């Protein structure tokens, strides 16, 4: 009986080692010495994992959403590579879009840009308390202009300090005075260069507007200049220099055409293109560098 069982086990193992019966999902692939193909991992779809708190209680705010994905579509096997990239990402979604009740801030962040000023005897160049004509709004938060009412995790406004948050219990008046503040400097506007080569200069103009926010309800306008000008060098490549001829110089004088009496002789002259030498792509001299002229000559008197 034991012999029959042993023969059956051996037969099953041998049958599993036949390629058409072996599979990488069974142990036989390893016992029979087969090499299974590598399977690289693949990402699953993104799924929301956690939601942050909304930056406003009404009127339209934003909040962070953290998404996750897993390297299981499929999972890497047999030495295959794992998924490439991050398994998490963050998105910003709108939230609490319902309209706020009239004359009520409901602890939301004040949307107006803050006006430079003093608070607690200390200068606050990037943020100061926004105020109304009479009284001030409750739960008005001091926010730097760059943050624009975006609150991060933990219920704290980005860029603020605890002592800057103000809890005011007087009601918010309907008429609010807003002081003007400058927008960021706009993109550079470059003027024409003063020279096409050599060492030119040009002006770069930056402008800004008193719209961040614009003054309203008798608020103060912005102080300072709305534009500024800077100077930069331009077209610094050397200018081309065209070549110029030097004066002709005698190179060779031939003998007189006669041995006695009056005759002529030929004089050959040359010149060089070096006054100045062409530079930086300048044109070469035009014309010929050689010429010959005829000059009168006298020899000894001819015999009678």
Backbone as a ProteinNet text record, in pm:
[ID]
protein_1_A
[PRIMARY]
XXXXXXXXXXXXXXXXXXXXXXXXXXXXXXXXXXXXXXXXXXXXXXXXXXXXXXXXXXXXXXXXXXXXXXXXXXXXXXXXXXXXXXXXXXXXXXXXXXXXXXXXXXXXXXXXXXXXXXXXXXXXXXXXXXXXXXXXXXXXXXXXXXXXXXXXXXXXXXXXXXXXXXXXXXXXXXXXXXXXXXXXXXXXXXXXXXXXXXXXXXXXXXXXXXXXXXXXXXXXXXXXXXXXXXXXXXXXXXXXXXXXXXXXXXXXXXXXXXXXXXXXXXXXXXXXXXXXXXXXXXXXXXXXXXXXXXXXXXXXXXXX
[TERTIARY]
83.3	0	86.8	192.8	282.7	353.1	384.8	452.7	362.6	234.3	138.7	126.4	122	112.1	236.5	355.9	481.3	486.2	442.4	442.7	348.5	233.9	137.1	193.4	265.3	324.6	430.4	518	623.9	562.8	458.1	392.6	332.1	274.4	214.9	320.7	437.1	545.9	598.9	620.6	671.3	571.6	443	341.5	339.3	359.3	360.7	479.4	588.8	708.5	699.8	596.5	577.9	535.8	602.3	576	429.9	350.1	210.4	127	179.8	108.8	166.5	293.5	357.5	297.5	291.1	234.3	311.4	328.1	398.7	315.6	193.2	110.4	115.4	190.2	202.9	346.8	365.2	500.2	582.7	516.8	589.5	687.3	657.6	748.5	884.2	888.2	1014.1	1082.4	1006.1	1065.4	1119.5	1062.2	1106.2	1212	1246.9	1353.5	1310.9	1180.6	1135.8	1159.9	1184.8	1200.6	1074.2	1003.2	879.7	910.7	836.3	861	830.5	909.2	888.2	755.7	693.8	570.3	587.3	590	604.4	473	487	369.4	300.3	173.3	95.5	9.3	-12.7	-89	-238.8	-304	-449.4	-500.5	-630.5	-688.1	-674	-671.9	-665.9	-797.5	-785.2	-902.5	-880.1	-982.5	-971.3	-951.4	-851.9	-820.6	-863.5	-838.8	-874.9	-907.3	-991	-1033.8	-994.8	-935.1	-904.6	-1026.8	-1012.8	-1124	-1135.1	-1254.7	-1279.8	-1223.8	-1172.6	-1113.5	-1219.1	-1345.2	-1452.2	-1577.5	-1660.7	-1785.4	-1898.6	-1881.5	-1983.7	-1920.9	-1991.5	-1944.1	-1839.7	-1805.1	-1707.6	-1568.6	-1524.5	-1390.5	-1316.9	-1202.6	-1123.5	-1078	-1048.7	-993.9	-907.7	-813.7	-724.6	-790.4	-765.9	-806.4	-682.5	-657.2	-543.4	-590.8	-533	-565.1	-452.9	-487.6	-388.5	-413.7	-308.6	-319.6	-221.8	-243.1	-164.5	-103.6	13.3	84.1	34.1	-91.8	-152.3	-233.9	-199.1	-278.3	-189.2	-109.6	-100.1	13.2	28.5	142.7	265.1	384.9	505.6	537.9	577	612.7	736.8	804.5	918.7	1026.3	1056.4	1162	1119.9	992.3	945.8	958.7	967.7	987.7	859.6	879.4	766.5	717.2	606.6	549.4	637.6	642.2	721.5	631.1	677.3	600.8	550	477.6	428	293.8	271.5	145.2	41	78.3	-17	-10.3	-116.9	-120.4	-223.1	-210	-302.2	-370.2	-499.7	-577.6	-650.1	-692.4	-770.9	-910.2	-1011	-1149.7	-1225.7	-1330.4	-1417	-1509.3	-1551.9	-1639	-1718.9	-1828.3	-1914.5	-1945.5	-2004.2	-2030.2	-2160.8	-2235.1	-2361.6	-2334.5	-2429	-2414.8	-2414.7	-2326.8	-2320.2	-2439.9	-2486.7	-2592.6	-2546	-2636.3	-2596.3	-2537.9	-2434.7	-2370.6	-2322.7	-2273.3	-2229.1	-2106.6	-1998.1	-1876.9	-1871.2	-1940.7	-1947.7	-1809.2	-1715.4	-1580.9	-1503.7	-1550	-1472.8	-1359.6	-1266.1	-1151.6	-1191.8	-1151.3	-1186	-1114.9	-1187.7	-1131.6	-1053.8	-1075.6	-1005.7	-858.1	-773.4	-630.9	-607.6	-507.3	-479.2	-399.3	-415.7	-352.6	-232.4	-113.7	2.1	-27.1	26.8	2.4	73.4	28.5	87.3	-10.8	42.8	-40.8	41.3	-12.2	59.8	190.5	198.5	320.2	429.1	405	506.2	462.1	555.8	517.2	483.8	378.2	338.5	329.2	440.5	438.1	352.7	332.9	259.3	115.4	79.5	-56.3	-95.5	-219.4	-273.5	-423.4	-486.2	-628.3	-713.6	-803.8	-901.9	-1015.1	-1064.4	-1162.8	-1277.6	-1384.6	-1500.6	-1504.6	-1607.2	-1617.9	-1639	-1721.9	-1744.2	-1756.4	-1677.6	-1676.8	-1598.8	-1575.7	-1504.1	-1574.1	-1548.1	-1618.5	-1567.8	-1654.8	-1612.3	-1540.7	-1453.7	-1372.6	-1297.5	-1249.1	-1169.7	-1027.2	-970	-838.9	-735.4	-618.9	-509.4	-440.3	-445.4	-392.6	-300.8	-177.6	-93.8	-162.8	-135.3	-204.7	-177.5	-58	-23.4	-102.6	-155.1	-224.3	-368.1	-429.8	-562.5	-669	-668.3	-775.4	-771.2	-654.8	-644.2	-593.3	-673.3	-636.3	-587	-474.8	-417.3	-471.1	-417.4	-463	-433.7	-515.7	-497.3	-577.8	-654.4	-739.4	-665.5	-540.1	-463.1	-438.6	-443.5	-424.6	-276.4	-244.4	-105.3	-41.2	77.4	151.3	115.5	17.5	-19.9	45.6	40.8	87.4	-30.4	-27.3	-144.4	-186.9	-89.4	-128.2	-188.2	-180.2	-236.4	-384.5	-437.9	-579.5	-661.9	-765.2	-843.1	-986	-1034.4	-1174.7	-1246.5	-1331.5	-1403.8	-1552.7	-1616.6	-1755.6	-1855.4	-1808.5	-1903.3	-1953.9	-2076.8	-2130.6	-2064.1	-2067.4	-2008.4	-2102.7	-2059.9	-2146.8	-2159.4	-2265.8	-2290.7	-2194	-2149.3	-2065.3	-1919.5	-1836.8	-1697.3	-1606	-1510.6	-1409.6	-1288.3	-1245	-1131.5	-1021.7	-903.8	-788.6	-725.8	-675.7	-613	-476.8	-437.7	-305.7	-255	-122.3	-60.5	-72.6	-89.8	-77.6	70.8	106.7	247.5	296.1	428	485.3	456.7	414.3	383.1	508.4	490.6	605.9	688.2	815.3	907.6	871.7	872	852.6	984.9	1051	1183.8	1174.4	1251.2	1257.3	1359.8	1376.6	1472.1	1614.2	1707.4	1848.5	1902.6	1992.1	2048	2149.3	2196.5	2294.5	2268.5	2302.1	2282.6	2398	2510	2625.2	2716.8	2816.7	2910.7	2868.5	2817.6	2781.1	2660.3	2539.5	2418.4	2350.9	2250.2	2169.3	2022.3	1934.5	1790.9	1722.1	1605.5	1526.7	1429.8	1411.4	1313.1	1212.6	1086.6	982.4	891.6	865.9	771	656.9	535.2	420.2	336.8	261.4	168.3	45.9	-60.9	-186	-237.9	-314.8	-372.1	-505.5	-496.8	-618.5	-614.2	-533.4	-513.5	-533.8	-648.1	-769.4	-767.8	-864.9	-883.1	-950.7	-916.6	-981.5	-1130.5	-1210.8	-1355.3	-1411.5	-1525.9	-1594.8	-1503	-1437.3	-1349.7	-1223.3	-1184	-1058.3	-939.4	-824.4	-703.5	-651.4	-600.9	-538.1	-394.3	-331.6	-195	-96.5	9.5	117.7	237.8	315.2	432.2	410.2	509.6	507.1	440	371	306.3	396.8	514.6	608.3	750.7	838.7	981.3	1058.4	1176	1256.3	1394.3	1440.1	1575.7	1647.8	1780.2	1861.5	1946.8	1956.1	2041.2	2121.1	2234.2	2316.5	2254.3	2279.6	2222.7	2313.5	2295.5	2372.5	2521.7	2577.1	2716.6	2815	2767.4	2859.7	2936.3	3066.9	3146.2	3086.6	3096.5	3046.1	3140.5	3086.8	3174	3252.9	3377.1	3465.7	3504.7	3467.5	3505.3	3652.8	3715.2	3856.5	3880.2	4001.6	4039.7	4179.1	4199.3	4328.1	4433.8	4554.1	4668.8	4708.3	4804.1	4853.2	4936.5	4935	5017.1	5164.7	5240.9	5385.9	5455.4	5570.3	5645.5	5702.6	5673.9	5727.4	5839.3	5825.1	5927.7	5931.1	6054.1	6073.1	6155	6101.1	6170.4	6267.5	6369.3	6466.8	6400.4	6471.8	6422.9	6412.2	6317.1	6289.6	6398.2	6484.8	6592	6723	6829.2	6961.5	7022.9	6960.6	7006.9	6890.6	6900.3	6793.6	6677.3	6561.2	6442	6358.7	6312.8	6230.3	6126.5	6075.4	5977.7	6018.4	5963.4	5985.5	5855.3	5840.1	5720.2	5750.3	5656.6	5668.9	5547.7	5573.1	5465.9	5449.4	5319.8	5288.6	5186.8	5191.6	5095.3	5043.2	4929.2	4871	4808.1	4788.8	4735.4	4599.9	4513	4382	4399.7	4467.2	4499.7	4481.4	4397.1	4383.2	4234.9	4157.3	4199.3	4179	4221.5	4195.4	4046.8	3975.9	3835.2	3822.3	3723.5	3704.3	3555.5	3528.3	3392.3	3292.6	3337.8	3248.5	3239.3	3326.7	3325	3369.2	3331.8	3360.5	3508.4	3557.3	3695.1	3703	3824.1	3843.9	3802	3741.5	3702.5	3809.8	3829	3930.2	4053.1	4153.7	4275	4385	4464.8	4575.4	4703.9	4701.7	4822.9	4789.2	4889.1	4875.2	5014.8	5020.9	5148.7	5128.5	5228.3	5223.6	5349.1	5336.9	5450.2	5506.5	5635.7	5703.1	5809.5	5833.8	5941.5	6078.1	6172.8	6308	6409	6524.5	6630.7	6756	6813.1	6941	7048.5	7164.2	7273.2	7242.4	7296.7	7268.9	7313.6	7233.8	7269.4	7384.9	7473.3	7583.4	7528.3	7598.9	7556	7573.9
-120.9	0	126	125.5	241.4	261	147	156	223.5	191	250.5	400.7	442.6	585.7	660	601.7	665	682.5	577.7	586.7	697.5	711.5	815.9	955.2	975.5	1106.6	1142.1	1044.7	1070.1	1102.4	1030.7	1056.9	1196.5	1241	1375.3	1483.3	1463.2	1562	1567.4	1449.8	1447.1	1509.7	1482.9	1542.5	1694.3	1746.7	1892.3	1958.4	1879.8	1937.8	1943.4	1881.7	1896	2040.5	2113	2257.1	2293.5	2208.9	2248.7	2237.6	2166.2	2155.6	2249.7	2295.2	2383.3	2523.4	2593	2727.8	2811.3	2942.8	3031.2	3060.9	3016	3035.8	2915.3	2813.5	2693.6	2674	2588.1	2560.4	2483.3	2416.3	2331.6	2410.8	2538.4	2618.8	2633.2	2634.4	2647.7	2512.1	2407.9	2275.9	2219.3	2256.5	2203.3	2289.9	2404.2	2487.6	2585.3	2610.3	2707.8	2849.9	2943.1	3084.5	3159.7	3211.7	3283.4	3424.4	3478.3	3615.4	3718.9	3826.5	3934.2	4005	4048.3	4125.6	4257.1	4368.2	4500.3	4544.8	4624.2	4673.3	4786	4806.1	4914.2	4982.7	5114.1	5191.4	5162.9	5165.9	5165.6	5307.3	5324.9	5458.3	5540.2	5674.6	5762.7	5754.1	5754.5	5756.8	5857.8	5935	6034.1	5962.8	6012.1	5950.7	6037	6168.9	6257.3	6395.7	6469.1	6603.1	6700.4	6815.7	6919.5	7005	7093.8	7182.4	7295.3	7346.6	7452.6	7584.6	7666.5	7794	7897.6	7877.4	7971	7892.4	7954.6	7889.8	7918.5	8017	8048.4	8135.7	8153.9	8244.5	8185.7	8058.7	7995.9	7992.8	7875.8	7858.4	7748.4	7708.8	7601.2	7507.3	7384.7	7288	7187.9	7130.2	7030.8	6892.6	6815.4	6675.2	6592.2	6491.1	6402.4	6274.2	6243.3	6121.3	6019.9	5891.6	5783.7	5685.2	5613.4	5503	5393.6	5273.4	5158.2	5087.1	5029.5	4957.3	4812.6	4794.8	4661.7	4634	4702.7	4687.6	4664.8	4554	4446.5	4472.9	4383.9	4389.8	4333.1	4386.4	4333.8	4192.4	4104.2	3965.8	3923.6	3822.5	3758	3858.5	3951.2	4048.4	4166.4	4181.8	4296.8	4426.4	4539.4	4668.6	4717.1	4794.3	4854.4	4976.6	5031.8	5147.4	5269.9	5356.5	5478.7	5597.6	5683.8	5803.3	5797.3	5901.1	5913.1	5841.9	5789.1	5721.5	5816.7	5944.2	6041.5	6170.7	6247.9	6379.7	6463.6	6597.6	6688.9	6776.6	6795.4	6881.6	6986.4	7094.8	7198.6	7200.1	7185.1	7184.8	7301	7344.8	7448.2	7385.7	7469.7	7420.3	7537.1	7505	7604.2	7720.5	7688	7789.5	7865	7831.7	7902.5	8048.5	8136	8278.5	8305.5	8396.4	8432.4	8519.6	8512.7	8603.5	8748.4	8843.9	8985.2	9036	9120.9	9187.9	9087.4	8975.7	8874.1	8804	8799.2	8736.1	8587.7	8544.9	8403.6	8339.5	8411.2	8361.7	8326.8	8373.9	8348	8449.6	8421.7	8510.4	8629.1	8748.2	8870.9	8874.1	8895.4	8882.5	9004.5	9121.8	9240.7	9231.5	9284.4	9290.1	9383	9351.1	9430.7	9554.9	9659.2	9787.5	9802.2	9840.1	9857.2	9955.6	9928.7	10017.4	9969.8	10016.2	9980.5	9897.3	9804.9	9727.4	9699	9737.6	9714	9790.7	9904.9	9985	9934	9823.5	9767.6	9782.4	9816.2	9828.9	9692	9687.7	9565.7	9600.4	9597.1	9644.9	9560.2	9432.3	9346.4	9320.9	9361.6	9333.3	9430.7	9472.1	9556.6	9535.3	9581.5	9554.9	9638	9572.6	9644.3	9689.5	9809.3	9864.5	9929.6	9956.4	10023.2	10168	10241.8	10382.3	10395.1	10312	10315.3	10172.3	10138.7	10000.8	9912.8	9792.7	9698.7	9564.4	9486.6	9359.6	9259.3	9167.5	9064.9	8951.4	8888.4	8780.2	8822	8943.7	8992.3	8942.9	8876.4	8814.1	8890.4	8909	8979	8882.5	8911.1	8819.4	8896.6	8848.4	8913.7	8912.4	9014.9	9027.6	8910.2	8850.5	8743.1	8616.6	8597.2	8471.5	8472.1	8586.6	8601	8513	8490.8	8420.2	8269.4	8210.2	8065.1	8014.9	7936	7889.4	7744.9	7717.3	7584.6	7499.2	7374.2	7280.5	7335	7296.2	7341.2	7463.7	7516.6	7631.2	7761.9	7767.2	7889.8	7947.3	8076.5	8143.1	8143.8	8107.6	8103	8240.6	8247	8371.6	8459.6	8424.9	8507.6	8454.7	8536.4	8496.1	8504.5	8424.8	8421.4	8558.3	8644.5	8772.5	8866	8827.1	8912.1	8887.5	8777.8	8748.6	8828.8	8895.4	8987	8938.2	8933.8	8900.4	9027.3	9075.4	9199.6	9166.6	9223.8	9187.6	9290	9403.4	9502.1	9458.2	9490.6	9444.9	9515.8	9452.5	9506.3	9606.3	9732	9828.9	9797.6	9848.7	9818.8	9892.2	10011.6	10092.9	10074.7	10020.1	9989.6	10078.2	10140.6	10219.7	10131.9	10126.7	10043.1	10132.5	10124.9	10198.1	10122.1	10197	10134.7	10076.4	9976.6	9914.1	9877.3	9878.7	9853.7	9707	9683.2	9548.9	9514.5	9388.3	9355.5	9425.4	9446.8	9507	9416.9	9476.9	9401.7	9354.5	9281.4	9230.8	9344.2	9314.8	9414.5	9448.4	9577.7	9625.5	9687.2	9621.7	9664.3	9758.9	9869	9963.8	9923.1	10008.5	9980.5	10006.2	9928.8	9946.1	10070.7	10139.7	10263.1	10237.8	10116.1	10083.2	9941.3	9916	9781.9	9689	9744.1	9662.3	9746.6	9681.7	9755.4	9753.9	9862	9872.8	9964.1	9907.7	9988	9975.7	10056.8	10051.2	10065.2	10017.7	10034.2	10040.8	10101.9	10116.1	9999	9955.7	9852.9	9917.4	9918	9985.1	9882.6	9904.6	9823.9	9915.2	9865.5	9944.5	9864	9936.5	9874.6	9964.3	9909.9	9984.7	9979.4	10080.4	10089.1	10014.4	9883.4	9801.6	9676.9	9675.4	9551.8	9571.3	9623.2	9657.4	9802.6	9838.8	9978.6	10052.8	10179.3	10253.9	10271.9	10261.1	10280.2	10342.4	10407	10469.6	10565.4	10653.3	10756.1	10698.6	10579.8	10523.9	10594.5	10583.2	10650.3	10582.5	10664.1	10609.6	10569.4	10499.7	10451.9	10568.1	10558.2	10656.1	10593.9	10676.2	10626.3	10629.8	10583.7	10588.7	10464.6	10484.3	10371.9	10306.7	10362.1	10302.3	10326.7	10239.8	10256.3	10210	10269.9	10243.2	10196.4	10089.8	10040.1	10040.2	10040.5	10042.4	9917.1	9857.7	9740.5	9754.9	9685.5	9684.8	9593	9622.7	9541.9	9548.6	9451.9	9443.6	9464.9	9375.2	9388.9	9328.3	9262.6	9205.3	9316.6	9293.8	9397.3	9431.5	9557	9600.9	9555.5	9523.7	9489.2	9611.2	9587.5	9693.8	9659.2	9746.8	9724.7	9757.2	9681.8	9705.2	9831.6	9887.8	10007.8	9992.2	10051	10038.2	10128.5	10076.6	10162.3	10239.3	10330.1	10402.8	10308.4	10334.2	10253.9	10278.6	10169.7	10179.2	10113.7	10171.6	10117.5	9981.9	9883.3	9750.1	9714.5	9761.9	9727.5	9836.5	9875	9972.8	9907.5	9908.5	9847.2	9948.8	9900.1	9991	10080.9	10184.6	10279	10209.1	10252.3	10185.4	10211.9	10309	10340	10347	10329.5	10334.9	10473.5	10558.5	10695.3	10785.7	10907.2	10999.9	10985.8	11036.4	11033.6	10909.2	10842.1	10721.7	10713.4	10596.9	10572.1	10446.4	10437.6	10317.1	10281	10155.4	10104.1	10087.6	10139.5	10127.9	10048.9	9939	9859.8	9898.8	9919.9	9957.9	9859.5	9842.4	9755.9	9829.3	9781.3	9833.8	9718.1	9738.4	9635.2	9679.5	9577.7	9605.2	9599.4	9697.6	9698.1	9834.5	9918.1	10053.6	10093.3	10021.7	9913.8	9776	9672.5	9534.1	9504.1	9435.8	9402.7	9312.7	9344.3	9269.5	9242.4	9136.8	9103.3	9093.8	9034.3	9016.6	9137.2	9235.9	9352.4	9319.4	9406.2	9381.3	9401.1	9320.3	9335.4	9455	9502.4	9618.2	9585.5	9681.4	9665.6	9726.5	9667	9717.1	9627.3	9669.3	9589.4	9636.5	9538.5	9571.2	9604.6	9591.1	9617.6	9710.8	9791.3	9873	9906.8	9941.9	9985.5	10116.3	10202.2	10333.8	10351.9	10441.1	10471.1	10607.8	10612.5	10736.3	10768.7	10900.2	10935.4	10908	10877.9	10853.9	10911.7	10944.8	11001.2	10916.1	10887.2	10815.7	10911.4	10858.3	10943.5	10992.6	11106.3	11158.8	11059.1	11053.5	10964.4	11027.6	10948.6	11004.4	11066.6	11162	11229.5	11139.8
0	0	0	83.5	88.7	-44.5	-109.4	-239.8	-341.9	-338.9	-433.3	-410.2	-282	-250	-296.8	-273.7	-314.6	-464.9	-537.8	-684.5	-731.2	-664.3	-702.6	-679.2	-567.1	-538	-640.4	-671.2	-770.6	-905.9	-942	-1070.6	-1074.9	-963	-959.3	-975	-908.3	-919.7	-1060.9	-1121.4	-1258.8	-1355.6	-1333.5	-1420	-1407.1	-1284.4	-1263.2	-1329.4	-1348.6	-1409.2	-1560.9	-1618.4	-1762.9	-1790.8	-1884.5	-1903.3	-1917.4	-1985.7	-2006.1	-1879.9	-1776.6	-1649.7	-1544	-1563.6	-1464.2	-1473.1	-1360.9	-1357	-1257.3	-1287.7	-1195.1	-1072.4	-1068.9	-949.4	-856.9	-894.6	-811.1	-769.6	-673.9	-623.5	-724.1	-819.1	-912.9	-997.4	-1022.6	-1103.6	-1037.1	-906.1	-833.7	-817.3	-788.3	-768.6	-897.9	-1011.1	-1139.2	-1205.1	-1143.7	-1197.2	-1303.4	-1318.5	-1416.2	-1364.4	-1456.6	-1422	-1463.4	-1364	-1394.4	-1445.3	-1539.8	-1589.1	-1481.7	-1484	-1386.8	-1413.1	-1303.6	-1316.2	-1242.1	-1317.3	-1256.7	-1193	-1087	-1017.4	-1092.3	-1063.4	-1124	-1019.5	-1040.2	-942.4	-954.3	-838.8	-836.1	-862.4	-869.3	-887.9	-759.2	-775	-658.1	-580.2	-446.3	-359.7	-248.1	-218	-111.1	22.4	98.5	227.2	344.9	335	446.2	391.9	466.2	428.2	539.1	500.1	597.4	625.2	722	756.2	654.2	636.9	539.9	591.7	500	540.5	577.8	540.3	572.9	610	689.9	729.9	633.4	545.6	446.5	339.6	229.3	125.5	33.5	47.9	-40.7	18.5	61.9	115.9	42.5	94.4	36.1	146.2	107.5	201.6	125.6	199.4	142.2	144.1	39.4	33.1	3.2	85.5	65.2	-2.6	-119.8	-193.3	-176.7	-180.7	-172.6	-286.2	-322.6	-417.4	-374.9	-424.1	-379.8	-500.6	-476.2	-582.8	-585.4	-625.4	-625.4	-751.2	-859.5	-981.6	-1104.3	-1107.1	-1007.1	-909.1	-812.1	-721.4	-792.2	-763	-827.5	-778.8	-871.9	-839.1	-915.7	-862.8	-927.6	-966.9	-876.4	-901.6	-985.6	-1014.3	-1091.6	-1013.2	-1084.6	-1020	-953.2	-846	-777.1	-853.4	-812.2	-881	-862.5	-964.1	-959.7	-927.7	-837.6	-802.6	-660.3	-621.8	-485.1	-470.3	-351.4	-323.3	-265.2	-243.5	-190.2	-270.4	-270.3	-332	-257.5	-272	-205.6	-309.6	-291	-378.8	-295.1	-360.9	-294.3	-356.4	-273.1	-318.7	-256.3	-323.8	-267.4	-162.9	-69	37.9	95.2	164	229	134.8	22.4	-80.8	-59.1	42	65.6	102.9	72.4	98.7	248.8	291.1	432.2	470.1	593.7	640.2	631.6	608.7	598.6	729.7	716	829.6	934.6	890.4	985.1	925.9	1003.3	953.7	987.5	1092.8	1128.2	1139.7	1195.8	1221.3	1094.1	979.6	858.5	849.1	765.1	748.8	663.2	705.1	635.6	500.7	392.6	259.2	212.2	273.3	226.7	260.6	172.9	203	321.1	400.3	518.1	481	557.9	531.9	624.2	571.9	659.3	771.6	886.5	999.8	1124	1240.7	1368.8	1448.8	1526.7	1616.9	1742.1	1857.4	1981.6	1989	1920.7	1923.9	1831.9	1762.2	1673.2	1527.8	1437.5	1296.4	1237.4	1158.1	1088.1	939.2	864.7	726.5	632.9	664.8	573.3	616.2	736.2	782	891.1	890.4	996.1	1000	1106.5	1126.6	1031.2	958.4	877.1	967.5	947.2	1040.2	964.5	1035	977.3	1024.2	978.1	1018	1168.3	1223.2	1367.1	1415.8	1514.5	1560.8	1465.2	1503	1417.7	1421	1318.8	1305.1	1406.5	1446.4	1539.5	1465.5	1535.6	1482.3	1356.1	1356.6	1244.4	1263.6	1165.3	1179	1098.8	1157.9	1092	997	866.3	766.6	672.3	646.4	545.4	409.9	330.7	202.6	111	120.2	28.1	51.1	172.9	201.7	153.7	142	80.7	144.7	269.3	339.8	322.6	311.9	306.4	440.3	509.7	642.7	634.7	700.4	695.9	810.7	819.6	921.7	1060.5	1155.7	1292.7	1326	1231.9	1260.6	1269.1	1222.9	1233.1	1094.7	1083.4	955.8	921.4	796.9	755	765.7	825.3	833.9	950.5	1031.9	1145.4	1271.8	1374.8	1506	1601.8	1710	1799.2	1850	1883.5	1940.2	1835.8	1708.5	1603.6	1580.8	1632.6	1613.9	1714.5	1666.5	1750.7	1764.8	1885.7	1910.7	1953.5	1867.4	1892.5	1905.7	2004.1	2032	1980.2	1928.4	1876.8	1740.1	1703.6	1574.9	1458	1346.3	1224.3	1160.3	1139.6	1072.5	924.1	865.4	724.6	633.6	673.5	587.4	629.3	542.6	574.7	492	557.8	488.9	462.4	338.1	299.9	245.3	304.8	254.6	138.8	41.9	-74.6	-41.7	-117.7	-103.6	-242	-254.3	-384	-423.1	-551.9	-607.2	-619.1	-639.7	-665.3	-792.2	-799	-919.6	-1038.8	-1149	-1269.7	-1341.1	-1450.9	-1525.9	-1585.1	-1607.7	-1661.3	-1806	-1837.2	-1974.2	-2018.9	-2113	-2155.3	-2274.4	-2267.3	-2376.9	-2480.7	-2582.1	-2689.2	-2640.8	-2693.3	-2657.8	-2726.9	-2659.2	-2714.2	-2824.9	-2840.5	-2944.1	-2992.3	-3119.1	-3174.7	-3142.9	-3098.1	-3061.9	-2974.6	-2921.5	-2837.8	-2693.3	-2643.9	-2502.3	-2489.7	-2512.5	-2504.5	-2369	-2346.6	-2224.5	-2262	-2174	-2194.1	-2059.1	-2058.9	-1936.9	-1922.2	-1798.4	-1764.2	-1669.7	-1708.5	-1630.9	-1563.9	-1435.1	-1358.8	-1312.4	-1316.8	-1272.2	-1173	-1092.5	-998.7	-987.1	-935.6	-924.4	-781.7	-746.6	-611.2	-610.5	-629.9	-643.3	-557.4	-453.1	-377	-226.9	-180.3	-255.5	-300.9	-383.5	-421.3	-306	-284.9	-176.2	-205.1	-102.2	-117.8	8.9	-7.3	105.8	183.3	108.5	164.2	227.3	185.5	233.3	171.4	235.5	187.5	61.3	-29.8	-149	-117	-207.5	-184.4	-189.8	-113.3	-117.3	-186.2	-253.1	-324.8	-474.3	-547.7	-693.1	-749.9	-861.3	-928.2	-1032	-1054.3	-1149.8	-1103	-1145.7	-1118.1	-1240.6	-1259.5	-1378.5	-1335.8	-1396.2	-1376.7	-1510.2	-1505.6	-1627.5	-1633.2	-1751.5	-1769.2	-1898.3	-1904.2	-2024.7	-2129.2	-2257.4	-2365.2	-2487.1	-2576.5	-2701.5	-2675.5	-2595	-2553.1	-2652.6	-2757.4	-2855.3	-2926.9	-2956.3	-3025.2	-3161.4	-3199.1	-3328.9	-3440.2	-3558.6	-3671.3	-3718.8	-3759.5	-3808.9	-3951.9	-4047.8	-4187.3	-4207.7	-4298.3	-4327	-4408.2	-4398.2	-4473.2	-4532.9	-4652.1	-4721.8	-4659.2	-4657.3	-4625.4	-4751.9	-4742.1	-4859.9	-4947.3	-5080.5	-5171.3	-5141.7	-5144.8	-5125.1	-5244	-5284.6	-5398.3	-5359.5	-5444.9	-5419.7	-5517.8	-5643.7	-5743.1	-5849.8	-5893.4	-6000.8	-6111.6	-6232.4	-6345.5	-6408.6	-6482.4	-6546.3	-6650.6	-6684.4	-6784.5	-6919.3	-6997.7	-7125.7	-7230.5	-7209.8	-7305.4	-7230.1	-7305.2	-7241.6	-7251.4	-7333.5	-7340.5	-7377.1	-7336.8	-7366.3	-7268.8	-7312.5	-7227.3	-7256.3	-7148.4	-7163.6	-7051.6	-7033.4	-6925.2	-6848.9	-6729.2	-6647.2	-6573.8	-6545.2	-6476.4	-6327.5	-6246	-6100	-6048	-5975.7	-5914.7	-5768.1	-5729.7	-5591.6	-5531.9	-5401.2	-5329.2	-5205.6	-5158	-5034.2	-4955.3	-4825.2	-4736	-4678.6	-4653.5	-4590.7	-4438.7	-4386.6	-4242.7	-4177.4	-4239.2	-4187	-4175.2	-4088.1	-3996.6	-4057.4	-3982.6	-4021.2	-3994	-4084.7	-4057.4	-3933.3	-3848.3	-3723.7	-3701.5	-3625	-3579.4	-3694.8	-3804.2	-3917.7	-4008.5	-3991.6	-4078.8	-4220.7	-4317.2	-4458.1	-4488.6	-4584	-4630.7	-4725.4	-4747.2	-4835.5	-4978.9	-5044.6	-5183.9	-5274.1	-5391.4	-5482.4	-5485.7	-5564.9	-5583.1	-5489.4	-5451	-5360.5	-5436.7	-5571.6	-5650.5	-5766.7	-5807.9	-5928.2	-5979.7	-6107.2	-6163.1	-6239	-6227.8	-6292	-6377.3	-6473.1	-6562.5	-6527.6	-6511.8	-6476.3	-6582.6	-6609.2	-6703.1	-6640.5	-6725.7	-6674.7	-6775.4	-6730.4	-6814	-6800.2	-6914.2	-6914	-6965.2	-6980.9	-7029.2	-7170.8	-7209.3	-7343.5	-7450.8	-7553.2	-7663.4	-7743.7	-7801.9	-7882.4	-8011.9	-8059.2	-8181.8	-8303.9
[MASK]
++++++++++++++++++++++++++++++++++++++++++++++++++++++++++++++++++++++++++++++++++++++++++++++++++++++++++++++++++++++++++++++++++++++++++++++++++++++++++++++++++++++++++++++++++++++++++++++++++++++++++++++++++++++++++++++++++++++++++++++++++++++++++++++++++++++++++++++++++++++++++++++++++++++++++++++++

